[in-house]
Amino acid sequence: MTYHQTRGGSLPRLALATVGLILGLIISVLLVPALSLLPGPADWIAPIAAAVVAGGIGAVLFASRADDLTSLLRIGGVKNGYNGSHAKNWSNGQRFVVDTSAIIDGRIADISEAGFIQGSLVLPRFVLDELRHIADSSEALRRNRGRRGLDILNRLQRESPVPIEITDHDFEDIQEVDSKLVKMASLYGCPIITNDFNLNRVAELEGVRVLNINQLTNAVKSVVLPGEEMAIRVIQEGKEVGQGVGFLDDGTMVVVEGGRRRINDEIEIVVTRVLQTAAGRMIFAQPKG
């Protein structure tokens, strides 16, 4: 699988490399008077060599530190009061830092293809490395989860209108991936997309905005009120005696009182109550009539 950086990451790198090249050439020009005093052919060879070496070093140095330099520029802009429209655009979602759990979950691909993400997804290299490590795990379940995450990334690159921006920016002094994500989101001034409860809590404590996919899923579920009628297929027994269980298209569990004897049948039901729990929403109903 091949990944590439989008233009959002390559243009700043190219611009900084150009700046480094120009600074290197300026330094070499300042050395010309001294180098031209060398005896023999060295008086014209040395200035040319100095220009090539200084320009090359400047270009490579600035390009290799592109992420650090652009981050410092962003921080400096906010500290100096440059937090108007530019900072607002970032906070409004031009970029979203994506964590490992959101990629493995897979729903981010559907959300992106539906057009709900207006901007680009920032994928840190350390998240990609974690996905590859999970995909190479000796445990079958863990290995399948990692491979699913890599498949989702391939799908995002092929089908999603949202660009993926891979960044090499890392925090060597921080070990945990979640802490790195929070630090990066805070530094970049953009939200984190996740469905990890612990990361959600840590990010909120640090003042970083979180877009939780599970919360989004619950928010867009259809509204069901007591007294409504619907058809549902009972597929299994419930916990209590005589109960049957079915599911709506959005995954909401429906507990049908007296539905046990109708397993594998599609029946008409009447909603009696709706219960919102920490695990999600549950609907209780009884057979119509």
N, C-alpha and C positions, 0 to 999 in steps of 0.2 A: 504494500500500500504506500502510495506516495502522497505527501502533503506539500503544500506550497504556501508561502506567505502572500497575502493579498496586497494590492497596491497600497493599501493603508499602511502596511509595514515597510514596504520596499522604498517608497518615495522618500520618507524621512531619512532612511539609511543612505540613499543615493545623495540626497542634499547635504548630509553631514560629511560624507566622503568627499564631496566637492569642496566644502569649506576647509576640510583638513588638507586637501591638495593645495588649495590657494595659500593657506597659512604656511605650509611647507615651502612653497615656492618663494614667498615673501622672505622667509628666514634665509633661504639660499641666496637671494639677491643681496641681503645685508652682509653676507659673507664674501661676496665677490671681490671687494677692494682688498681684503686680506689674502684671498686665494690667488689673486692675479699677481701677487708679488713672488710667487713660487718660481724657482728657476726652471728653464727649459720648457718642454711641452706641457708641463703640469700647470702652467699659468692659465691655459684655456681648457685643459681637460678637467681640472679640479672643480671649476665652477659648474660645468655641465653635470659632473658626477654628483656634486652637492645638490643640485636642483632635482635630479632623479631620485636620490636617496631621501631627501627631506620631503619632497612631494609624496613619494610612495608611503613613507612612514606616517605622514599626516593623514593621508586618505584611509589607510588601514586602521590607524588608531581611532579616528573619529567614527568610522563605519562599525567597528567592533563594539564601541560603547554607545551605539545609537539609542538603545533602550534606556540606559541610565541618563543620557543627556536630555532626551525628550521628557523623561519623568521629572528631572530637575527643572526643566523649563516650565512644565505644568505647575509644579509646586510653587515656583517663583512667581508665576503669573497670579496664582491665588493669593499668595502672601502680599504681593504688591497691589492688591485691589483689583486684579484682572479676573473678576469672578462674575462678570455680567453674562452676556448672551453666550459666550463660549462655554463657560462652566455650566450654564443652564442646559445647553445642548447635550453635554456629557451626561448630566444627571437625568435628563429626559430619556435616555436610553439609546444614544448613538452606538454605544458599545455595551456588551453584557459579558461578564466573566462567567464561564461555564465550569461547573465542578464535575467530578467523575460520576457521581450518582445520577445526575441529570442526563448524562450521555447514555449510561447503561440503561436507564429507565426507558428511553426511546421516544417518549411523548414529545420531546423537544423538536423532533423532526416534523411531526404533524403540526405543531404550533407554528413552526417556521414556514412550512409550506402553505399554511392558511393565511399568512401575511400579518400575524399578530406581533411579530418582532420587526421593528423598524430600525435597522442599524446592522451591526456586525457582531458575531460571536467571537470573543477573545478566548482562545484555547492556549493556556500556558503549556510550555514544553514539559513541565513536571507533572501535569495532569495526563498528558499523552504518554509519558513514561510509566505512570502508575497504571494506566489502562493496559499497556503492553505487558507489564509485570503480572497483572491479574490474568491476562489472556494466556500467559505461559505457566500458570499455576499447575501444580500436580493434582489439585482437587478438581474434580469434574465440574461441579456446580460453579465454583469460582472461575474456572477456565471458560466455561460457557458464557458467564456474565461479561467477562472481559472481551471475548470475541464478539458478543452482541454489541458492546460499546463501540468497537472498531467498525463493525458493520454499519452502525448508526452514523458514524462520522463519514464513512464512504457515501452513505445515502444523502447526508447533508450537502456534501460537496457536489454530488451529481444532480440532485433534484431540487434542493432548496434555493430560493432566491436570496437568502441571507448569506453573505460571505463569511468565511471562517478565517480569522486572523491568528496565526500561530506566533507566539512570542517566546523568545528565549530568556526573557527577564526572569531572574530567579533571586531568591533570598537565601544565601548560603548559611546565614546564621540561624535560620529557622528550619526545624526538622519536619514538623507536621504539615501535610499538604493543606489541611483546612486553614491553618494559621497563615500559610503562604497566600492562599486565596483571599483571605480577609485583608491581608496587608496589600496585595495587589489591587483589589477593588478600592480600598481606601486611597491608595496612591493615585490610581487612575481616575477616581471620582465617578465610578460607574457601579451598577448593581451586580449582584451575584444571582445566577439562575441555579437553583438546586431543589432537591426534595429531601435533603438530609436534615433531620430535626436538630441535631447537635450543632451543625454548621449554621443553621438558621439562628439559633440562640446566641452563639458566639458573635456572629456578624451584627446582630441587633445590639449587643452590648458594646460593640466597637463603633456603633453609629453608621454601619454600612447597610444600605438598602438591600433587601432580599426579595426576589421573586420566586415564591415557592410553587412548584408545579402542582403539588397536591392541593394547595389552597385554590389554585386556579381551576382545577378539575371540579372541586366542590362548588365553586362559585358559579360555574356554567351549567350545572345540572338543572334539569327541568324542574319547575316548581310543581309539587303535588300537594293537594289540600284534602283534608278529610271529607268524605262524601263523593269524591271523584270515582269514576268507574273506568276500568281498563282491562285489557286481556293480558294474561301472563302464563307462561309455561312453568308448571311446578316440576322441579328437577331433582329435589332431594328432600329428605326428612329434616324437620326443625329440631331444636333442642328440647322443646316441651312436647308433651304427649299430644298427638294428633296434628301437629304443625307440619306444614309443607313450606319449602323455600324455593323462590324463583328470583330472577334478576332482570332489571330493566336494561335497555341498550347501553346506558351509561355506567353500568356496573352496580347500581344501587340494589341492595338486598331487599326483597319483599318477603315478609313472613306472613303466610296465609293460615289463619286459624281453621282447623278442620281440613286442611289441604293435603294431609298425608295420604289419604286414599285416592288422591287424584294425581299422584306422581306420574310424570311423562305425558300428562294431558295439558292442553291449553284451555284455560277456564276464564270466565268473566269474574272479576273481583270488584269489591267496593272498599276504598281506603277508609280505615277507621282512625288511625293516628300516624303521625310522622315524628320520628325520634332522631335528634341530632346528637351523635356521640363523638368522642375524640377520634374514633376510627373512621368516622364518616356518617352518612345518613342511612337510617333504616325505616322502612315503611311496613306498617302492620295493616292487614286487610282480612276480609272474610269473603267467601264465595258469594256472588250475587244471588239474592233470593234465598 
